[in-house]
C-alpha cells in the first residue's frame, strides 16, 4: 500500500469513528433529554439539565469508542439518579455562581463535568465510574466545595485505585475509633498484593507523611482516622454505597496481612 492509499485508509477510518461518536452521543442526549425522557419543569431541575446537556453536546465533538460512550452513560446515569433523588427531596442546587457563565464564557459546572467525563473515558477500573457520577451530582448541591477543591478531587479520584476507594470507606466505618493499620503497614509481606495494599494505604495519608493525598490522618504510627478532606471526599463520591461484598473482600485481605511477620526493629517500613 503506497503512502497516499494508506493516508486515505486512515482518513476513512477516522471518519467512520467520528460518525459513530456523533450518532452515539446524539442518541445518548436524546435518551436523557428527548421527548420520552423524564419531564423536568422546575427552575432548579432545568439548570442542572441544561448544564449536563450542554457539556454532553460539547464533548460529543471528540472521537469516542463504543466502550468510552458506555462509560459516559454510566457516569451520567448515576449523576441523574442522585440529582433526581435530591430534587424529589426538595433540595435546591447551589446558587453561588457555579452554573453561571464566567468571563471565559463557560460555567464552572460545565468545566468540571467535562473533566469528570474525560477522566471517565480513560478509566480502566469501571467500578469507579458510578462514583464519578455521584461526585458531580453531589457537587451541584454543595456550595461549600469550591471549584479548586473539586478539581483536586477529580485528580485524586483518577489517581486512586478502586481498592483505595474501598479502603477509605472501610476506615470511615470505624467511626470514632482509629483504624489499626499495623497489619497492613507494620508487617513484612511476602505476597506482592499485600505489599501493594500497604502502598495504597500510605498514599491515602497526607503529603507530609507519605507524599499522599491527605485523605487520612495518622493518630499514632499505625493508626489512622479519616481527615476532614477525606470525609468530604467520601461524601461527594458516595463511597458509603460501595457494596458490602467489596468490603468483605478487603477485610479478608487484611486478615491475610496478619499472617505476615512484624517488621523488625532494624527494618524501615517500606
C-alpha positions as a Python dict, from the first residue, in 0.01 Angstrom:
ca = {
    (1, 'X'): (0, 0, 0),
    (2, 'X'): (152, 333, -104),
    (3, 'X'): (153, 635, 125),
    (4, 'X'): (-146, 802, -47),
    (5, 'X'): (-364, 492, -12),
    (6, 'X'): (-253, 448, 347),
    (7, 'X'): (-344, 809, 425),
    (8, 'X'): (-686, 768, 264),
    (9, 'X'): (-747, 448, 462),
    (10, 'X'): (-660, 625, 786),
    (11, 'X'): (-884, 920, 699),
    (12, 'X'): (-1170, 683, 614),
    (13, 'X'): (-1127, 506, 948),
    (14, 'X'): (-1127, 836, 1136),
    (15, 'X'): (-1441, 947, 950),
    (16, 'X'): (-1619, 623, 1042),
    (17, 'X'): (-1526, 652, 1410),
    (18, 'X'): (-1624, 1020, 1416),
    (19, 'X'): (-1957, 936, 1255),
    (20, 'X'): (-2021, 666, 1517),
    (21, 'X'): (-1930, 905, 1801),
    (22, 'X'): (-2164, 1176, 1675),
    (23, 'X'): (-2456, 935, 1632),
    (24, 'X'): (-2393, 762, 1967),
    (25, 'X'): (-2392, 1092, 2154),
    (26, 'X'): (-2696, 1215, 1965),
    (27, 'X'): (-2886, 906, 2080),
    (28, 'X'): (-2746, 940, 2433),
    (29, 'X'): (-2855, 1302, 2464),
    (30, 'X'): (-3199, 1220, 2322),
    (31, 'X'): (-3244, 940, 2576),
    (32, 'X'): (-3180, 1180, 2864),
    (33, 'X'): (-3338, 1499, 2735),
    (34, 'X'): (-3569, 1398, 2448),
    (35, 'X'): (-3948, 1376, 2441),
    (36, 'X'): (-3951, 1033, 2606),
    (37, 'X'): (-3723, 1136, 2894),
    (38, 'X'): (-3837, 1231, 3241),
    (39, 'X'): (-4002, 1577, 3221),
    (40, 'X'): (-3825, 1849, 3416),
    (41, 'X'): (-4019, 2168, 3480),
    (42, 'X'): (-3871, 2318, 3796),
    (43, 'X'): (-3617, 2600, 3752),
    (44, 'X'): (-3367, 2407, 3965),
    (45, 'X'): (-3405, 2096, 3752),
    (46, 'X'): (-3370, 2292, 3430),
    (47, 'X'): (-3043, 2447, 3546),
    (48, 'X'): (-2891, 2105, 3607),
    (49, 'X'): (-3045, 1958, 3293),
    (50, 'X'): (-2903, 2232, 3073),
    (51, 'X'): (-2557, 2203, 3227),
    (52, 'X'): (-2537, 1829, 3158),
    (53, 'X'): (-2690, 1858, 2811),
    (54, 'X'): (-2456, 2140, 2708),
    (55, 'X'): (-2148, 1952, 2826),
    (56, 'X'): (-2252, 1631, 2651),
    (57, 'X'): (-2306, 1825, 2330),
    (58, 'X'): (-1965, 1984, 2369),
    (59, 'X'): (-1769, 1662, 2430),
    (60, 'X'): (-1960, 1483, 2152),
    (61, 'X'): (-1737, 1668, 1905),
    (62, 'X'): (-1448, 1446, 2013),
    (63, 'X'): (-1382, 1094, 1884),
    (64, 'X'): (-1510, 821, 2118),
    (65, 'X'): (-1501, 443, 2101),
    (66, 'X'): (-1818, 240, 2176),
    (67, 'X'): (-1685, 142, 2518),
    (68, 'X'): (-1596, 502, 2601),
    (69, 'X'): (-1951, 610, 2519),
    (70, 'X'): (-2080, 338, 2752),
    (71, 'X'): (-1855, 473, 3027),
    (72, 'X'): (-2004, 819, 2982),
    (73, 'X'): (-2353, 670, 3001),
    (74, 'X'): (-2267, 500, 3331),
    (75, 'X'): (-2148, 830, 3478),
    (76, 'X'): (-2450, 1029, 3360),
    (77, 'X'): (-2690, 756, 3476),
    (78, 'X'): (-2555, 770, 3832),
    (79, 'X'): (-2538, 1150, 3828),
    (80, 'X'): (-2901, 1188, 3719),
    (81, 'X'): (-3015, 924, 3968),
    (82, 'X'): (-2861, 1123, 4252),
    (83, 'X'): (-2975, 1459, 4117),
    (84, 'X'): (-3336, 1345, 4075),
    (85, 'X'): (-3334, 1196, 4424),
    (86, 'X'): (-3221, 1528, 4570),
    (87, 'X'): (-3466, 1734, 4367),
    (88, 'X'): (-3751, 1500, 4463),
    (89, 'X'): (-3649, 1551, 4825),
    (90, 'X'): (-3693, 1926, 4787),
    (91, 'X'): (-3325, 2020, 4783),
    (92, 'X'): (-3207, 2312, 4573),
    (93, 'X'): (-2886, 2330, 4368),
    (94, 'X'): (-2612, 2564, 4483),
    (95, 'X'): (-2666, 2929, 4389),
    (96, 'X'): (-2313, 3064, 4428),
    (97, 'X'): (-2250, 3117, 4057),
    (98, 'X'): (-2143, 2757, 3991),
    (99, 'X'): (-2387, 2725, 3699),
    (100, 'X'): (-2344, 3073, 3551),
    (101, 'X'): (-2100, 3175, 3280),
    (102, 'X'): (-1775, 3328, 3392),
    (103, 'X'): (-1565, 3576, 3195),
    (104, 'X'): (-1439, 3288, 2982),
    (105, 'X'): (-1796, 3218, 2872),
    (106, 'X'): (-1812, 2879, 3046),
    (107, 'X'): (-1984, 2793, 3367),
    (108, 'X'): (-1766, 2625, 3627),
    (109, 'X'): (-2014, 2337, 3641),
    (110, 'X'): (-1963, 2269, 3270),
    (111, 'X'): (-1586, 2280, 3306),
    (112, 'X'): (-1587, 2036, 3597),
    (113, 'X'): (-1833, 1797, 3433),
    (114, 'X'): (-1612, 1791, 3125),
    (115, 'X'): (-1318, 1699, 3350),
    (116, 'X'): (-1522, 1419, 3508),
    (117, 'X'): (-1625, 1280, 3168),
    (118, 'X'): (-1273, 1289, 3028),
    (119, 'X'): (-1137, 1104, 3332),
    (120, 'X'): (-1422, 854, 3299),
    (121, 'X'): (-1335, 795, 2934),
    (122, 'X'): (-982, 690, 3026),
    (123, 'X'): (-1081, 500, 3340),
    (124, 'X'): (-994, 131, 3314),
    (125, 'X'): (-1139, 42, 3658),
    (126, 'X'): (-1502, 66, 3559),
    (127, 'X'): (-1625, 9, 3914),
    (128, 'X'): (-1520, 370, 3982),
    (129, 'X'): (-1746, 518, 3716),
    (130, 'X'): (-2071, 543, 3913),
    (131, 'X'): (-1888, 728, 4190),
    (132, 'X'): (-1766, 987, 3940),
    (133, 'X'): (-2131, 1047, 3853),
    (134, 'X'): (-2227, 1077, 4218),
    (135, 'X'): (-1945, 1327, 4261),
    (136, 'X'): (-2082, 1572, 4007),
    (137, 'X'): (-2437, 1530, 4134),
    (138, 'X'): (-2340, 1598, 4495),
    (139, 'X'): (-2114, 1885, 4392),
    (140, 'X'): (-2414, 2053, 4230),
    (141, 'X'): (-2571, 2088, 4576),
    (142, 'X'): (-2259, 2169, 4781),
    (143, 'X'): (-2174, 2539, 4777),
    (144, 'X'): (-1912, 2472, 5045),
    (145, 'X'): (-1694, 2294, 4786),
    (146, 'X'): (-1519, 2549, 4561),
    (147, 'X'): (-1411, 2469, 4209),
    (148, 'X'): (-1046, 2445, 4309),
    (149, 'X'): (-1124, 2168, 4559),
    (150, 'X'): (-1350, 1993, 4309),
    (151, 'X'): (-1066, 1985, 4057),
    (152, 'X'): (-831, 1845, 4322),
    (153, 'X'): (-1082, 1570, 4397),
    (154, 'X'): (-1114, 1485, 4026),
    (155, 'X'): (-736, 1447, 4005),
    (156, 'X'): (-728, 1245, 4327),
    (157, 'X'): (-1013, 1013, 4228),
    (158, 'X'): (-846, 948, 3895),
    (159, 'X'): (-519, 854, 4064),
    (160, 'X'): (-669, 628, 4332),
    (161, 'X'): (-750, 264, 4265),
    (162, 'X'): (-1095, 124, 4330),
    (163, 'X'): (-942, -73, 4618),
    (164, 'X'): (-835, 258, 4773),
    (165, 'X'): (-1196, 375, 4745),
    (166, 'X'): (-1297, 61, 4934),
    (167, 'X'): (-1020, 104, 5193),
    (168, 'X'): (-1121, 464, 5258),
    (169, 'X'): (-1483, 358, 5307),
    (170, 'X'): (-1370, 74, 5538),
    (171, 'X'): (-1162, 310, 5753),
    (172, 'X'): (-1452, 556, 5769),
    (173, 'X'): (-1672, 276, 5902),
    (174, 'X'): (-1452, 269, 6214),
    (175, 'X'): (-1646, 582, 6315),
    (176, 'X'): (-1490, 735, 6628),
    (177, 'X'): (-1229, 463, 6667),
    (178, 'X'): (-891, 494, 6498),
    (179, 'X'): (-830, 230, 6233),
    (180, 'X'): (-548, -12, 6314),
    (181, 'X'): (-325, -18, 6006),
    (182, 'X'): (-48, -221, 6171),
    (183, 'X'): (-139, -549, 5993),
    (184, 'X'): (-120, -364, 5662),
    (185, 'X'): (176, -132, 5709),
    (186, 'X'): (362, -282, 6004),
    (187, 'X'): (437, -626, 5858),
    (188, 'X'): (693, -771, 5618),
    (189, 'X'): (471, -912, 5346),
    (190, 'X'): (593, -1182, 5112),
    (191, 'X'): (288, -1160, 4883),
    (192, 'X'): (317, -873, 4631),
    (193, 'X'): (-55, -793, 4656),
    (194, 'X'): (-22, -730, 5031),
    (195, 'X'): (279, -507, 4971),
    (196, 'X'): (72, -318, 4715),
    (197, 'X'): (-209, -278, 4971),
    (198, 'X'): (39, -125, 5216),
    (199, 'X'): (148, 123, 4949),
    (200, 'X'): (-214, 207, 4873),
    (201, 'X'): (-289, 271, 5240),
    (202, 'X'): (10, 504, 5269),
    (203, 'X'): (-95, 702, 4961),
    (204, 'X'): (-418, 798, 5136),
    (205, 'X'): (-221, 988, 5401),
    (206, 'X'): (-105, 1347, 5400),
    (207, 'X'): (162, 1466, 5161),
    (208, 'X'): (392, 1542, 5454),
    (209, 'X'): (380, 1182, 5574),
    (210, 'X'): (397, 969, 5260),
    (211, 'X'): (354, 1201, 4964),
    (212, 'X'): (-13, 1107, 4951),
    (213, 'X'): (-348, 1275, 4904),
    (214, 'X'): (-434, 1387, 5256),
    (215, 'X'): (-749, 1177, 5296),
    (216, 'X'): (-624, 1011, 5617),
    (217, 'X'): (-452, 1144, 5927),
    (218, 'X'): (-221, 935, 6139),
    (219, 'X'): (-306, 924, 6511),
    (220, 'X'): (-8, 706, 6604),
    (221, 'X'): (249, 526, 6392),
    (222, 'X'): (0, 261, 6288),
    (223, 'X'): (-347, 407, 6348),
    (224, 'X'): (-549, 617, 6105),
    (225, 'X'): (-857, 837, 6104),
    (226, 'X'): (-1029, 997, 5808),
    (227, 'X'): (-926, 1361, 5769),
    (228, 'X'): (-1174, 1643, 5707),
    (229, 'X'): (-1062, 1639, 5346),
    (230, 'X'): (-1119, 1265, 5333),
    (231, 'X'): (-1466, 1296, 5486),
    (232, 'X'): (-1564, 1547, 5219),
    (233, 'X'): (-1427, 1312, 4953),
    (234, 'X'): (-1632, 1022, 5092),
    (235, 'X'): (-1949, 1232, 5097),
    (236, 'X'): (-1909, 1372, 4747),
    (237, 'X'): (-1831, 1036, 4588),
    (238, 'X'): (-2097, 848, 4789),
    (239, 'X'): (-1840, 591, 4900),
    (240, 'X'): (-2088, 470, 5162),
    (241, 'X'): (-2263, 299, 4870),
    (242, 'X'): (-1969, 70, 4798),
    (243, 'X'): (-2110, -286, 4800),
    (244, 'X'): (-2059, -487, 5118),
    (245, 'X'): (-1909, -771, 4916),
    (246, 'X'): (-1618, -545, 4820),
    (247, 'X'): (-1571, -451, 5186),
    (248, 'X'): (-1568, -820, 5282),
    (249, 'X'): (-1307, -894, 5018),
    (250, 'X'): (-1084, -619, 5158),
    (251, 'X'): (-1131, -746, 5513),
    (252, 'X'): (-1019, -1093, 5405),
    (253, 'X'): (-706, -939, 5260),
    (254, 'X'): (-637, -753, 5586),
    (255, 'X'): (-678, -1079, 5779),
    (256, 'X'): (-423, -1232, 5544),
    (257, 'X'): (-189, -943, 5628),
    (258, 'X'): (-194, -1052, 5993),
    (259, 'X'): (-12, -1371, 5896),
    (260, 'X'): (291, -1172, 5784),
    (261, 'X'): (571, -1126, 6042),
    (262, 'X'): (604, -784, 6210),
    (263, 'X'): (870, -552, 6074),
    (264, 'X'): (1193, -593, 6272),
    (265, 'X'): (1335, -313, 6481),
    (266, 'X'): (1612, -251, 6231),
    (267, 'X'): (1381, -251, 5929),
    (268, 'X'): (1227, 62, 5779),
    (269, 'X'): (857, 35, 5678),
    (270, 'X'): (874, 28, 5301),
}
